[in-house]
């Protein structure tokens, strides 16, 4: 067969829900976050994942309501770069960069906290 089929690889997100008391500060203040809970979330492939879907799936997996009264619950998401810095992301382009630079063996480590 002359044309090779594109192989899509499953992406797993290892999600760390950081305790609300330990605010993530992207300065050197936070060296080792203490996650409140950790879960693996499988996604069909890297190309099918977008920021809104990731945010929604994190909320579902960790039982975080989408709304609290009249206010929408918001999550602040981070990934850790090769230098050990926490890099925040909040849109599809930044998520793609996080996947490109931060995913190891098809696992992206995402740290998040509720910010409202």
VENMODA-V870082 format. One record per backbone hydrogen bond with DSSP energy under -1.0 kcal/mol. NH is the residue of the N-H (numbers start at 1). CO is the residue of the C=O. E is the energy in kcal/mol with one decimal. If there is no record, write none. Layout:
BEGIN
{{NH	CO	E} {NH	CO	E}}
END
This chain:
BEGIN
{{11	43	-1.5} {12	106	-2.7} {13	41	-2.8} {14	108	-2.3} {15	39	-3.1} {16	110	-2.9} {17	37	-2.7} {18	112	-3.2} {19	34	-1.2} {23	21	-1.1} {30	27	-1.1} {36	17	-4.0} {37	17	-1.1} {39	15	-2.0} {41	13	-2.6} {43	11	-2.4} {54	50	-2.5} {55	51	-2.7} {56	52	-2.3} {57	53	-2.8} {58	54	-2.5} {59	55	-2.0} {60	56	-2.3} {61	57	-2.7} {62	58	-2.0} {64	59	-2.6} {68	71	-3.4} {71	68	-1.8} {73	66	-2.2} {76	113	-3.0} {78	111	-2.8} {79	87	-1.9} {81	85	-2.5} {84	81	-2.1} {87	79	-3.5} {89	77	-1.9} {95	91	-2.1} {96	92	-2.5} {97	93	-1.9} {98	94	-2.2} {99	95	-2.6} {100	96	-2.6} {101	97	-2.8} {102	98	-2.9} {103	99	-1.4} {104	107	-2.5} {107	104	-1.1} {108	12	-2.7} {110	14	-2.4} {111	78	-2.5} {112	16	-2.5} {113	76	-1.6} {115	74	-2.4}}
END
